[in-house]
């Protein structure tokens, strides 16, 4: 298991570097004000969020004990044909591909349906991330979509794309 933790930390360091460079260049763009955001407003927020998330994940990984990083597996649970590690690797690969497919579908359908496609995207990503049942992902998706709608529509006073269908 130690090998996966090392690979994960290396990937997080790479991702932290990418987010930090992105954030650095985003700060060179005009930021504006919350009531009248400039071109650099959202990129700066995304870059800062990425840096903070990567740092938090790296720090939590350093303070985690060896037995705590097994993800979806119960301790001592083994599978036939390849054991525990290959099963986990296959599951992670499936989740990665499913995430990429969901985001690709979001990008394609966004032009047709506009901001309405955010709710199904958040729902799919919540289920793929491990939300159990149906109520938790529905609540998460609904609340997150509502918060984004209120933020853009009323606080920032920025119209959301309606799409060509609506």
Secondary structure, DSSP 8 states (H G I E B T S, - for coil): -HHHHHHHHHHHHHHHHHHHHHHHHHTTS--B-SSSB-TTHHHHHHHHHHHHHHHHHHHHHHTS-GGG--TT--TT---TTTHHHHHHHHHHHHHHHHHHHHHHHHHHHHHHHGGGHHHHHHHHHHHHHT--TTHHHHHHHHHHHHHHHHIIIIIS------TTT-
